[in-house]
């Protein structure tokens, strides 16, 4: 009998650190741990390390390799000795909205950025945070000698044979979300760091997808790691024609591609994946929390909101633009949510619940359409994340997204993808692990009704966009 080999995958996400220990041959999850992160948009990276120690406690006996998948875009500034000089500015911090507009203009507009890096920066991107910190925290900026991403910092911290900043590493996937690395040329654009920050910074070496980049004090191999979305694509084993739509804290729609994409509109980010290919991706800031916030507003439990939305005959013309935490796609960093079409007939809990679910899904439907525009086939949608468990979401998604929907079994797919990468680094072969998936129980919307809902959503967005862009605070 072949001796079982164990690997660990880590999801250092916005909300928590999650660790899975997996049988490298089958992908079976044998042990799991979790610890929360602070609920903030700027976080001391020491909090991630503390969460890692709690989440991994007692899990790592026999583990031969570890991979860290981290939340994309977060900016970790380090001095020459490797000490953090400013709290990490996370992807969902929109303080750099004005800096983003400056940078896009200074390089020559959206087309220039798309050509240079495959993406047009939005306030989530790390490059915009460099410009922001230069003005908002000048003392910290003056001390900075290197810039890293969350997964880079965690991998560096785990490695026993590293110190300072000389041995920092990253990977193609996470590097492609910075705004200073080109998936097309497979190389850094240090001139864009200088444009944003006013001077050069040490950048992590970009490791090969299956590379072992170091070892822990106990000799465990460290894989290159990657960004959370790239790891999710690995964990789901996305195939041509598959689009993953994730409804978590943020909403994402992404697909693997053999060729790089460039979208001057800025809707689709032209990321790389964790295998040497590409991962065109659209991200919204608002997804599952739209439903929880609406439930709180209506005085309902989340399950009650779900039932009300499912049983409502429709939203009856009520439209919710769900930009409760501003928005990244469309690029409206100063926006707030908006409800249009309130009448005595529509001012009902069930109608509002239905409009919330429809509004959240319409934003992701626009994302899926944007991937189609980039030439990516959409033969099926893999629906995942916390809100994917909603019966109302499952019933409305196929018609609104315009494709058959499957539901992967609930699982930590980011951490599983990291474990799959760790196996690849350990054995030299990318394993094939089965991903079990089912279908929604029923569909509650016709294609004709879906077309009407999406048309109303688009019309309200077009008519109110100047007001949303201005983001005037009326308080």
C-alpha positions as a Markdown table, in Angstrom:
| # | Residue | x | y | z |
|---|---|---|---|---|
| 1 | Unk | 0.0 | 0.0 | 0.0 |
| 2 | Unk | 1.3 | 3.5 | -1.0 |
| 3 | Unk | 2.0 | 5.7 | 2.0 |
| 4 | Unk | -0.3 | 8.7 | 2.3 |
| 5 | Unk | 1.3 | 12.0 | 1.5 |
| 6 | Unk | -0.2 | 15.2 | 3.1 |
| 7 | Unk | -0.2 | 18.8 | 1.9 |
| 8 | Unk | -1.7 | 21.9 | 3.3 |
| 9 | Unk | -3.5 | 24.7 | 1.5 |
| 10 | Unk | -4.1 | 28.1 | 3.1 |
| 11 | Unk | -6.6 | 30.8 | 2.3 |
| 12 | Unk | -5.5 | 34.1 | 3.8 |
| 13 | Unk | -8.7 | 35.9 | 2.8 |
| 14 | Unk | -10.2 | 39.2 | 3.8 |
| 15 | Unk | -12.2 | 37.8 | 6.6 |
| 16 | Unk | -10.2 | 34.8 | 7.9 |
| 17 | Unk | -7.4 | 32.4 | 7.5 |
| 18 | Unk | -8.5 | 28.9 | 6.5 |
| 19 | Unk | -6.3 | 25.9 | 6.5 |
| 20 | Unk | -7.0 | 22.5 | 4.9 |
| 21 | Unk | -4.8 | 19.4 | 5.2 |
| 22 | Unk | -5.4 | 17.2 | 2.2 |
| 23 | Unk | -4.4 | 13.7 | 0.9 |
| 24 | Unk | -2.2 | 14.6 | -2.0 |
| 25 | Unk | -3.4 | 11.7 | -4.1 |
| 26 | Unk | -7.1 | 12.0 | -3.8 |
| 27 | Unk | -7.7 | 15.6 | -2.7 |
| 28 | Unk | -9.7 | 14.4 | 0.3 |
| 29 | Unk | -9.8 | 17.0 | 3.1 |
| 30 | Unk | -8.5 | 15.3 | 6.3 |
| 31 | Unk | -8.2 | 18.3 | 8.7 |
| 32 | Unk | -9.4 | 21.9 | 8.7 |
| 33 | Unk | -8.9 | 25.0 | 10.8 |
| 34 | Unk | -10.0 | 28.6 | 10.7 |
| 35 | Unk | -9.4 | 31.9 | 12.6 |
| 36 | Unk | -10.9 | 35.3 | 11.9 |
| 37 | Unk | -9.2 | 38.5 | 10.7 |
| 38 | Unk | -10.1 | 42.0 | 11.8 |
| 39 | Unk | -13.1 | 43.5 | 9.9 |
| 40 | Unk | -11.2 | 46.5 | 8.5 |
| 41 | Unk | -9.8 | 47.7 | 5.1 |
| 42 | Unk | -6.3 | 48.4 | 6.6 |
| 43 | Unk | -4.8 | 45.6 | 8.7 |
| 44 | Unk | -1.5 | 44.9 | 10.5 |
| 45 | Unk | -0.1 | 41.8 | 8.7 |
| 46 | Unk | 0.8 | 40.5 | 12.1 |
| 47 | Unk | -3.0 | 39.7 | 12.5 |
| 48 | Unk | -2.7 | 37.3 | 9.5 |
| 49 | Unk | 0.2 | 35.6 | 11.2 |
| 50 | Unk | -1.7 | 35.3 | 14.5 |
| 51 | Unk | -4.7 | 33.8 | 12.6 |
| 52 | Unk | -2.4 | 31.4 | 10.8 |
| 53 | Unk | -1.0 | 30.1 | 14.1 |
| 54 | Unk | -4.5 | 29.6 | 15.5 |
| 55 | Unk | -5.9 | 28.0 | 12.4 |
| 56 | Unk | -3.0 | 25.7 | 11.8 |
| 57 | Unk | -2.5 | 24.6 | 15.4 |
| 58 | Unk | -2.4 | 20.8 | 15.7 |
| 59 | Unk | -3.0 | 20.3 | 11.9 |
| 60 | Unk | 0.4 | 20.1 | 10.3 |
| 61 | Unk | 1.8 | 16.8 | 11.6 |
| 62 | Unk | 3.0 | 14.9 | 8.6 |
| 63 | Unk | 2.5 | 17.7 | 6.1 |
| 64 | Unk | 5.2 | 17.8 | 3.4 |
| 65 | Unk | 4.3 | 21.0 | 1.5 |
| 66 | Unk | 2.3 | 24.2 | 2.1 |
| 67 | Unk | 0.9 | 26.8 | -0.3 |
| 68 | Unk | -0.5 | 30.2 | 0.7 |
| 69 | Unk | -3.3 | 31.8 | -1.4 |
| 70 | Unk | -3.9 | 35.4 | -0.4 |
| 71 | Unk | -6.5 | 38.1 | -1.0 |
| 72 | Unk | -5.4 | 39.9 | -4.1 |
| 73 | Unk | -4.1 | 43.5 | -4.4 |
| 74 | Unk | -3.3 | 44.2 | -0.7 |
| 75 | Unk | -0.3 | 46.5 | -0.3 |
| 76 | Unk | 2.3 | 45.5 | 2.3 |
| 77 | Unk | 5.2 | 48.0 | 2.5 |
| 78 | Unk | 8.4 | 46.9 | 4.1 |
| 79 | Unk | 11.6 | 48.6 | 5.2 |
| 80 | Unk | 15.1 | 47.2 | 4.3 |
| 81 | Unk | 15.0 | 44.8 | 7.2 |
| 82 | Unk | 11.6 | 43.4 | 6.2 |
| 83 | Unk | 9.6 | 45.2 | 8.9 |
| 84 | Unk | 6.1 | 46.4 | 8.0 |
| 85 | Unk | 6.0 | 50.2 | 7.9 |
| 86 | Unk | 2.3 | 50.8 | 7.4 |
| 87 | Unk | -0.9 | 48.7 | 7.9 |
| 88 | Unk | -1.6 | 46.6 | 4.8 |
| 89 | Unk | -4.1 | 48.5 | 2.6 |
| 90 | Unk | -6.6 | 45.9 | 1.4 |
| 91 | Unk | -8.3 | 45.5 | -2.0 |
| 92 | Unk | -11.6 | 46.8 | -0.6 |
| 93 | Unk | -10.1 | 50.1 | 0.7 |
| 94 | Unk | -11.2 | 52.8 | -1.8 |
| 95 | Unk | -9.1 | 55.6 | -0.3 |
| 96 | Unk | -7.1 | 55.6 | -3.6 |
| 97 | Unk | -10.1 | 56.6 | -5.8 |
| 98 | Unk | -8.6 | 60.0 | -6.7 |
| 99 | Unk | -5.1 | 58.5 | -7.1 |
| 100 | Unk | -6.6 | 56.0 | -9.6 |
| 101 | Unk | -7.9 | 58.8 | -11.8 |
| 102 | Unk | -4.5 | 60.6 | -11.7 |
| 103 | Unk | -2.6 | 57.5 | -12.6 |
| 104 | Unk | -4.9 | 56.5 | -15.5 |
| 105 | Unk | -4.6 | 59.9 | -16.9 |
| 106 | Unk | -0.8 | 60.2 | -16.4 |
| 107 | Unk | 0.0 | 57.1 | -18.4 |
| 108 | Unk | -2.2 | 58.2 | -21.3 |
| 109 | Unk | -5.6 | 56.8 | -20.5 |
| 110 | Unk | -7.3 | 53.4 | -20.1 |
| 111 | Unk | -6.0 | 52.1 | -23.5 |
| 112 | Unk | -2.4 | 52.7 | -22.4 |
| 113 | Unk | -2.9 | 50.8 | -19.1 |
| 114 | Unk | -4.7 | 47.9 | -20.8 |
| 115 | Unk | -1.8 | 47.6 | -23.3 |
| 116 | Unk | 0.8 | 47.8 | -20.5 |
| 117 | Unk | -0.6 | 45.5 | -17.9 |
| 118 | Unk | -3.8 | 43.9 | -19.4 |
| 119 | Unk | -6.0 | 45.8 | -17.0 |
| 120 | Unk | -7.1 | 49.3 | -16.3 |
| 121 | Unk | -6.5 | 50.2 | -12.6 |
| 122 | Unk | -9.4 | 50.7 | -10.2 |
| 123 | Unk | -9.0 | 51.6 | -6.6 |
| 124 | Unk | -8.6 | 48.0 | -5.6 |
| 125 | Unk | -5.3 | 47.7 | -7.5 |
| 126 | Unk | -2.0 | 47.9 | -5.6 |
| 127 | Unk | -0.5 | 50.5 | -7.9 |
| 128 | Unk | -3.2 | 53.0 | -6.9 |
| 129 | Unk | -2.5 | 52.4 | -3.2 |
| 130 | Unk | 1.2 | 53.2 | -3.7 |
| 131 | Unk | 0.2 | 56.6 | -5.1 |
| 132 | Unk | -2.3 | 57.1 | -2.2 |
| 133 | Unk | 0.2 | 56.2 | 0.6 |
| 134 | Unk | 2.8 | 58.5 | -0.9 |
| 135 | Unk | 0.6 | 61.5 | 0.0 |
| 136 | Unk | -1.5 | 60.2 | 2.9 |
| 137 | Unk | 1.4 | 58.6 | 4.9 |
| 138 | Unk | 4.5 | 60.3 | 3.8 |
| 139 | Unk | 6.6 | 59.1 | 6.8 |
| 140 | Unk | 5.8 | 55.5 | 6.1 |
| 141 | Unk | 6.4 | 55.9 | 2.4 |
| 142 | Unk | 9.8 | 57.4 | 3.0 |
| 143 | Unk | 10.8 | 54.3 | 5.0 |
| 144 | Unk | 9.5 | 51.8 | 2.5 |
| 145 | Unk | 12.1 | 49.8 | 0.5 |
| 146 | Unk | 9.9 | 47.0 | -0.8 |
| 147 | Unk | 6.3 | 46.2 | -1.6 |
| 148 | Unk | 4.7 | 42.8 | -1.3 |
| 149 | Unk | 1.2 | 41.2 | -1.5 |
| 150 | Unk | -0.5 | 39.4 | 1.4 |
| 151 | Unk | 0.5 | 35.9 | 0.1 |
| 152 | Unk | 4.1 | 37.1 | -0.6 |
| 153 | Unk | 4.4 | 38.3 | 3.0 |
| 154 | Unk | 3.0 | 35.2 | 4.5 |
| 155 | Unk | 5.2 | 32.9 | 2.4 |
| 156 | Unk | 8.2 | 35.0 | 3.3 |
| 157 | Unk | 7.3 | 34.8 | 7.0 |
| 158 | Unk | 7.0 | 31.0 | 6.9 |
| 159 | Unk | 10.3 | 30.5 | 5.3 |
| 160 | Unk | 13.1 | 29.7 | 7.8 |
| 161 | Unk | 15.9 | 30.6 | 5.3 |
| 162 | Unk | 14.7 | 34.1 | 4.5 |
| 163 | Unk | 15.4 | 37.5 | 6.1 |
| 164 | Unk | 15.2 | 41.1 | 5.0 |
| 165 | Unk | 13.7 | 41.7 | 1.6 |
| 166 | Unk | 16.1 | 40.1 | -0.8 |
| 167 | Unk | 14.3 | 36.8 | -1.0 |
| 168 | Unk | 10.8 | 37.9 | -1.4 |
| 169 | Unk | 8.8 | 35.9 | -4.0 |
| 170 | Unk | 5.4 | 36.0 | -5.6 |
| 171 | Unk | 3.8 | 34.3 | -8.6 |
| 172 | Unk | 2.3 | 35.3 | -12.0 |
| 173 | Unk | -1.3 | 35.2 | -10.8 |
| 174 | Unk | -1.0 | 37.5 | -7.8 |
| 175 | Unk | 1.6 | 39.8 | -9.5 |
| 176 | Unk | -0.9 | 40.4 | -12.4 |
| 177 | Unk | -3.2 | 42.2 | -10.0 |
| 178 | Unk | -0.7 | 44.8 | -8.9 |
| 179 | Unk | -0.8 | 47.1 | -11.9 |
| 180 | Unk | 2.9 | 46.9 | -12.5 |
| 181 | Unk | 3.3 | 43.4 | -14.0 |
| 182 | Unk | 2.4 | 42.5 | -17.6 |
| 183 | Unk | 0.8 | 39.0 | -18.3 |
| 184 | Unk | 1.6 | 39.6 | -22.0 |
| 185 | Unk | 5.3 | 40.1 | -21.6 |
| 186 | Unk | 5.5 | 38.0 | -18.4 |
| 187 | Unk | 7.6 | 40.8 | -16.8 |
| 188 | Unk | 7.5 | 43.7 | -14.4 |
| 189 | Unk | 6.9 | 47.3 | -15.4 |
| 190 | Unk | 9.1 | 49.0 | -12.8 |
| 191 | Unk | 8.4 | 52.3 | -14.5 |
| 192 | Unk | 4.8 | 52.1 | -13.4 |
| 193 | Unk | 6.0 | 51.7 | -9.7 |
| 194 | Unk | 8.0 | 54.8 | -10.2 |
| 195 | Unk | 5.1 | 56.6 | -11.8 |
| 196 | Unk | 2.9 | 55.7 | -8.8 |
| 197 | Unk | 5.4 | 56.1 | -5.9 |
| 198 | Unk | 7.9 | 58.6 | -7.2 |
| 199 | Unk | 10.9 | 56.1 | -6.9 |
| 200 | Unk | 11.7 | 52.5 | -7.3 |
| 201 | Unk | 11.0 | 49.7 | -4.8 |
| 202 | Unk | 12.2 | 46.2 | -4.4 |
| 203 | Unk | 9.7 | 43.8 | -6.0 |
| 204 | Unk | 9.4 | 40.1 | -5.2 |
| 205 | Unk | 10.9 | 37.6 | -7.6 |
| 206 | Unk | 8.2 | 35.9 | -9.7 |
| 207 | Unk | 8.5 | 32.2 | -9.1 |
| 208 | Unk | 7.5 | 29.4 | -11.5 |
| 209 | Unk | 4.0 | 27.9 | -10.9 |
| 210 | Unk | 5.3 | 24.6 | -9.5 |
| 211 | Unk | 8.4 | 25.9 | -7.8 |
| 212 | Unk | 9.5 | 25.2 | -4.2 |
| 213 | Unk | 10.5 | 28.7 | -3.0 |
| 214 | Unk | 11.7 | 27.8 | 0.5 |
| 215 | Unk | 11.2 | 25.6 | 3.5 |
| 216 | Unk | 9.8 | 26.1 | 7.0 |
| 217 | Unk | 11.9 | 25.7 | 10.1 |
| 218 | Unk | 10.6 | 22.0 | 10.3 |
| 219 | Unk | 11.6 | 21.4 | 6.7 |
| 220 | Unk | 8.2 | 21.6 | 5.0 |
| 221 | Unk | 8.4 | 22.7 | 1.4 |
| 222 | Unk | 6.8 | 26.1 | 0.5 |
| 223 | Unk | 5.1 | 26.3 | -2.9 |
| 224 | Unk | 5.0 | 29.7 | -4.7 |
| 225 | Unk | 1.5 | 30.5 | -3.6 |
| 226 | Unk | -0.9 | 32.7 | -5.6 |
| 227 | Unk | -3.9 | 35.0 | -5.4 |
| 228 | Unk | -7.2 | 33.8 | -4.0 |
| 229 | Unk | -9.1 | 33.9 | -7.3 |
| 230 | Unk | -6.2 | 32.0 | -9.1 |
| 231 | Unk | -6.3 | 29.4 | -6.3 |
| 232 | Unk | -10.1 | 29.1 | -6.6 |
| 233 | Unk | -9.7 | 28.3 | -10.3 |
| 234 | Unk | -7.2 | 25.6 | -9.4 |
| 235 | Unk | -9.5 | 24.2 | -6.7 |
| 236 | Unk | -12.5 | 24.1 | -9.1 |
| 237 | Unk | -10.4 | 22.6 | -11.9 |
| 238 | Unk | -12.0 | 25.1 | -14.3 |
| 239 | Unk | -12.3 | 23.7 | -17.9 |
| 240 | Unk | -12.8 | 25.5 | -21.2 |
| 241 | Unk | -16.3 | 26.9 | -21.3 |
| 242 | Unk | -16.6 | 27.1 | -17.5 |
| 243 | Unk | -17.1 | 30.4 | -15.8 |
| 244 | Unk | -16.9 | 30.6 | -12.0 |
| 245 | Unk | -19.3 | 33.1 | -10.4 |
| 246 | Unk | -18.5 | 33.6 | -6.7 |
| 247 | Unk | -20.9 | 35.3 | -4.3 |
| 248 | Unk | -18.9 | 36.0 | -1.2 |
| 249 | Unk | -17.9 | 39.3 | 0.4 |
| 250 | Unk | -17.2 | 40.5 | -3.2 |
| 251 | Unk | -18.6 | 39.0 | -6.4 |
| 252 | Unk | -16.3 | 37.6 | -9.0 |
| 253 | Unk | -16.7 | 36.1 | -12.4 |
| 254 | Unk | -13.7 | 34.5 | -14.0 |
| 255 | Unk | -12.6 | 31.9 | -16.5 |
| 256 | Unk | -9.3 | 30.3 | -17.6 |
| 257 | Unk | -7.9 | 31.3 | -21.0 |
| 258 | Unk | -4.9 | 30.3 | -23.1 |
| 259 | Unk | -4.4 | 33.8 | -24.3 |
| 260 | Unk | -4.0 | 37.2 | -22.5 |
| 261 | Unk | -6.9 | 39.6 | -22.6 |
| 262 | Unk | -6.9 | 43.4 | -22.7 |
| 263 | Unk | -10.1 | 45.4 | -22.0 |
| 264 | Unk | -9.7 | 49.1 | -22.4 |
| 265 | Unk | -13.1 | 49.6 | -20.8 |
| 266 | Unk | -11.6 | 48.4 | -17.5 |
| 267 | Unk | -14.5 | 46.0 | -16.9 |
| 268 | Unk | -12.4 | 42.8 | -17.4 |
| 269 | Unk | -9.1 | 42.5 | -15.5 |
| 270 | Unk | -6.5 | 40.7 | -17.6 |
| 271 | Unk | -5.0 | 38.5 | -14.9 |
| 272 | Unk | -2.7 | 35.6 | -15.2 |
| 273 | Unk | -3.6 | 32.3 | -13.5 |
| 274 | Unk | -1.5 | 29.9 | -11.3 |
| 275 | Unk | -0.6 | 27.4 | -14.1 |
| 276 | Unk | 1.2 | 29.6 | -16.7 |
| 277 | Unk | -2.1 | 30.6 | -18.4 |
| 278 | Unk | -4.5 | 33.5 | -17.9 |
| 279 | Unk | -7.5 | 34.3 | -15.8 |
| 280 | Unk | -9.7 | 37.1 | -17.2 |
| 281 | Unk | -11.8 | 38.3 | -14.2 |
| 282 | Unk | -14.5 | 40.8 | -13.3 |
| 283 | Unk | -14.9 | 41.8 | -9.6 |
| 284 | Unk | -17.7 | 43.6 | -7.8 |
| 285 | Unk | -17.4 | 44.9 | -4.3 |
| 286 | Unk | -21.0 | 43.9 | -3.4 |
| 287 | Unk | -22.4 | 40.4 | -3.3 |
| 288 | Unk | -23.6 | 38.3 | -0.4 |
| 289 | Unk | -23.7 | 41.2 | 2.0 |
| 290 | Unk | -26.3 | 42.8 | -0.2 |
| 291 | Unk | -28.7 | 40.1 | 1.0 |
| 292 | Unk | -27.7 | 40.3 | 4.6 |
| 293 | Unk | -28.0 | 44.1 | 4.7 |
| 294 | Unk | -31.4 | 44.0 | 3.1 |
| 295 | Unk | -32.5 | 41.4 | 5.6 |
| 296 | Unk | -31.4 | 43.6 | 8.4 |
| 297 | Unk | -33.2 | 46.6 | 6.8 |
| 298 | Unk | -36.5 | 44.6 | 6.6 |
| 299 | Unk | -36.1 | 43.0 | 10.0 |
| 300 | Unk | -35.9 | 39.5 | 8.6 |
| 301 | Unk | -33.6 | 36.6 | 9.2 |
| 302 | Unk | -31.5 | 35.7 | 6.2 |
| 303 | Unk | -33.6 | 32.6 | 5.6 |
| 304 | Unk | -36.8 | 34.6 | 5.8 |
| 305 | Unk | -35.5 | 37.0 | 3.2 |
| 306 | Unk | -34.5 | 34.1 | 1.0 |
| 307 | Unk | -37.9 | 32.6 | 1.2 |
| 308 | Unk | -39.6 | 36.0 | 0.6 |
| 309 | Unk | -37.5 | 36.6 | -2.5 |
| 310 | Unk | -38.2 | 33.1 | -3.9 |
| 311 | Unk | -42.0 | 33.3 | -3.4 |
| 312 | Unk | -42.4 | 36.8 | -4.6 |
| 313 | Unk | -44.1 | 37.0 | -8.1 |
| 314 | Unk | -41.3 | 39.4 | -9.1 |
| 315 | Unk | -39.9 | 42.7 | -8.2 |
| 316 | Unk | -42.8 | 44.5 | -10.1 |
| 317 | Unk | -40.4 | 47.1 | -11.6 |
| 318 | Unk | -38.5 | 47.8 | -8.3 |
| 319 | Unk | -34.8 | 48.0 | -9.1 |
| 320 | Unk | -31.9 | 47.9 | -6.6 |
| 321 | Unk | -28.4 | 49.1 | -7.6 |
| 322 | Unk | -26.6 | 47.3 | -4.8 |
| 323 | Unk | -23.6 | 49.5 | -4.4 |
| 324 | Unk | -23.7 | 49.4 | -0.6 |
| 325 | Unk | -19.9 | 49.5 | -0.2 |
| 326 | Unk | -19.2 | 51.7 | -3.2 |
| 327 | Unk | -18.4 | 49.7 | -6.4 |
| 328 | Unk | -15.4 | 48.5 | -8.4 |
| 329 | Unk | -17.3 | 47.2 | -11.5 |
| 330 | Unk | -18.8 | 49.4 | -12.7 |
| 331 | Unk | -16.1 | 51.9 | -11.6 |
| 332 | Unk | -18.1 | 54.0 | -9.1 |
| 333 | Unk | -15.8 | 54.3 | -6.0 |
| 334 | Unk | -17.9 | 57.2 | -4.6 |
| 335 | Unk | -21.3 | 55.6 | -5.1 |
| 336 | Unk | -23.9 | 54.3 | -2.7 |
| 337 | Unk | -26.8 | 51.9 | -3.1 |
| 338 | Unk | -30.0 | 53.1 | -4.9 |
| 339 | Unk | -33.6 | 51.8 | -5.0 |
| 340 | Unk | -35.7 | 53.0 | -7.9 |
| 341 | Unk | -39.4 | 52.3 | -8.5 |
| 342 | Unk | -40.9 | 52.6 | -5.0 |
| 343 | Unk | -44.7 | 52.8 | -5.0 |
| 344 | Unk | -47.2 | 51.7 | -2.5 |
| 345 | Unk | -47.4 | 48.4 | -4.3 |
| 346 | Unk | -43.7 | 47.8 | -4.4 |
| 347 | Unk | -42.9 | 49.0 | -0.9 |
| 348 | Unk | -43.3 | 45.5 | 0.5 |
| 349 | Unk | -40.8 | 43.2 | 2.2 |
| 350 | Unk | -41.1 | 40.4 | -0.4 |
| 351 | Unk | -40.7 | 42.8 | -3.3 |
| 352 | Unk | -37.7 | 44.4 | -1.8 |
| 353 | Unk | -36.1 | 41.0 | -1.0 |
| 354 | Unk | -36.6 | 40.0 | -4.7 |
| 355 | Unk | -35.1 | 43.3 | -5.9 |
| 356 | Unk | -32.0 | 42.8 | -3.7 |
| 357 | Unk | -31.4 | 39.3 | -5.1 |
| 358 | Unk | -32.0 | 40.5 | -8.7 |
| 359 | Unk | -29.8 | 43.5 | -8.3 |
| 360 | Unk | -26.9 | 41.4 | -6.9 |
| 361 | Unk | -27.2 | 38.9 | -9.8 |
| 362 | Unk | -27.6 | 41.6 | -12.4 |
| 363 | Unk | -24.2 | 43.0 | -11.5 |
| 364 | Unk | -22.7 | 39.5 | -11.9 |
| 365 | Unk | -24.7 | 39.0 | -15.2 |
| 366 | Unk | -22.9 | 42.1 | -16.6 |
| 367 | Unk | -19.6 | 40.5 | -15.5 |
| 368 | Unk | -20.4 | 37.3 | -17.3 |
| 369 | Unk | -21.4 | 39.3 | -20.4 |
| 370 | Unk | -18.1 | 41.1 | -20.3 |
| 371 | Unk | -16.2 | 37.8 | -20.4 |
| 372 | Unk | -18.2 | 36.8 | -23.4 |
| 373 | Unk | -17.2 | 40.1 | -25.1 |
| 374 | Unk | -13.6 | 39.1 | -24.6 |
| 375 | Unk | -14.3 | 36.0 | -26.7 |
| 376 | Unk | -14.6 | 33.5 | -23.8 |
| 377 | Unk | -17.2 | 30.8 | -24.2 |
| 378 | Unk | -19.8 | 30.4 | -21.4 |
| 379 | Unk | -21.1 | 26.9 | -21.5 |
| 380 | Unk | -21.9 | 26.6 | -17.8 |
| 381 | Unk | -21.6 | 28.7 | -14.7 |
| 382 | Unk | -20.2 | 27.2 | -11.5 |
| 383 | Unk | -22.0 | 29.1 | -8.7 |
| 384 | Unk | -20.2 | 29.3 | -5.4 |
| 385 | Unk | -19.7 | 31.4 | -2.3 |
| 386 | Unk | -22.0 | 32.0 | 0.7 |
| 387 | Unk | -24.9 | 33.5 | -1.3 |
| 388 | Unk | -24.9 | 30.5 | -3.7 |
| 389 | Unk | -26.6 | 28.5 | -1.0 |
| 390 | Unk | -29.7 | 30.8 | -1.3 |
| 391 | Unk | -32.6 | 29.0 | -3.0 |
| 392 | Unk | -33.7 | 32.3 | -4.5 |
| 393 | Unk | -30.3 | 32.9 | -6.0 |
| 394 | Unk | -30.2 | 29.4 | -7.4 |
| 395 | Unk | -33.6 | 29.8 | -8.9 |
| 396 | Unk | -33.0 | 33.1 | -10.6 |
| 397 | Unk | -29.3 | 32.7 | -11.6 |
| 398 | Unk | -29.7 | 30.5 | -14.7 |
| 399 | Unk | -32.0 | 33.0 | -16.5 |
| 400 | Unk | -30.2 | 36.1 | -15.4 |
| 401 | Unk | -26.7 | 34.8 | -16.1 |
| 402 | Unk | -27.8 | 33.3 | -19.4 |
| 403 | Unk | -26.2 | 29.9 | -18.9 |
| 404 | Unk | -26.8 | 26.5 | -17.2 |
| 405 | Unk | -25.8 | 26.6 | -13.6 |
| 406 | Unk | -24.1 | 24.0 | -11.5 |
| 407 | Unk | -23.4 | 24.1 | -7.8 |
| 408 | Unk | -20.1 | 22.7 | -6.6 |
| 409 | Unk | -20.4 | 21.1 | -3.2 |
| 410 | Unk | -19.7 | 23.6 | -0.4 |
| 411 | Unk | -16.0 | 23.7 | 0.2 |
| 412 | Unk | -12.9 | 25.9 | 0.8 |
| 413 | Unk | -12.0 | 26.0 | -2.9 |
| 414 | Unk | -9.3 | 28.7 | -2.5 |
| 415 | Unk | -7.5 | 26.6 | 0.2 |
| 416 | Unk | -8.1 | 23.5 | -1.9 |
| 417 | Unk | -6.5 | 25.2 | -4.9 |
| 418 | Unk | -3.5 | 26.1 | -2.8 |
| 419 | Unk | -3.3 | 22.5 | -1.6 |
| 420 | Unk | -3.4 | 21.4 | -5.3 |
| 421 | Unk | -0.5 | 23.8 | -6.0 |
| 422 | Unk | 1.4 | 22.4 | -3.0 |
| 423 | Unk | 1.0 | 18.9 | -4.4 |
| 424 | Unk | 2.3 | 20.0 | -7.8 |
| 425 | Unk | 5.4 | 21.5 | -6.2 |
| 426 | Unk | 5.9 | 18.4 | -4.1 |
| 427 | Unk | 5.4 | 15.7 | -6.7 |
| 428 | Unk | 6.1 | 17.6 | -10.0 |
| 429 | Unk | 2.6 | 16.8 | -11.3 |
| 430 | Unk | -0.5 | 18.8 | -11.1 |
| 431 | Unk | -3.1 | 16.4 | -9.6 |
| 432 | Unk | -6.6 | 15.8 | -10.9 |
| 433 | Unk | -9.1 | 15.9 | -8.0 |
| 434 | Unk | -12.8 | 15.3 | -8.5 |
| 435 | Unk | -15.1 | 18.3 | -7.9 |
| 436 | Unk | -18.6 | 17.1 | -7.1 |
| 437 | Unk | -21.4 | 19.4 | -8.3 |
| 438 | Unk | -25.2 | 19.4 | -8.5 |
| 439 | Unk | -27.9 | 21.5 | -10.1 |
| 440 | Unk | -30.4 | 24.0 | -8.7 |
| 441 | Unk | -33.6 | 22.5 | -7.5 |
| 442 | Unk | -35.8 | 24.7 | -9.8 |
| 443 | Unk | -35.9 | 27.8 | -11.9 |
| 444 | Unk | -38.2 | 30.6 | -11.0 |
| 445 | Unk | -37.7 | 33.0 | -13.9 |
| 446 | Unk | -38.2 | 32.8 | -17.6 |
| 447 | Unk | -35.8 | 34.1 | -20.1 |
| 448 | Unk | -38.2 | 36.8 | -21.1 |
| 449 | Unk | -38.6 | 38.0 | -17.5 |
| 450 | Unk | -34.9 | 37.9 | -17.0 |
| 451 | Unk | -34.4 | 40.1 | -20.1 |
| 452 | Unk | -36.9 | 42.7 | -18.6 |
| 453 | Unk | -35.1 | 42.7 | -15.2 |
| 454 | Unk | -31.7 | 43.3 | -16.8 |
| 455 | Unk | -33.1 | 46.0 | -19.1 |
| 456 | Unk | -34.6 | 47.9 | -16.2 |
| 457 | Unk | -31.3 | 47.5 | -14.2 |
| 458 | Unk | -29.3 | 48.9 | -17.2 |
| 459 | Unk | -31.7 | 51.8 | -17.7 |
| 460 | Unk | -31.6 | 52.8 | -14.0 |
| 461 | Unk | -27.8 | 52.6 | -14.0 |
| 462 | Unk | -27.5 | 54.7 | -17.1 |
| 463 | Unk | -29.9 | 57.3 | -15.9 |
| 464 | Unk | -28.4 | 57.7 | -12.4 |
| 465 | Unk | -24.7 | 57.1 | -13.1 |
| 466 | Unk | -23.7 | 60.8 | -13.0 |
| 467 | Unk | -25.2 | 61.1 | -9.5 |
| 468 | Unk | -23.6 | 57.8 | -8.4 |
| 469 | Unk | -20.2 | 58.9 | -9.7 |
| 470 | Unk | -20.4 | 62.2 | -7.9 |
| 471 | Unk | -21.1 | 60.4 | -4.7 |
| 472 | Unk | -22.4 | 63.5 | -2.9 |
| 473 | Unk | -22.7 | 63.0 | 0.9 |
| 474 | Unk | -26.0 | 64.4 | 1.9 |
| 475 | Unk | -25.5 | 64.1 | 5.6 |
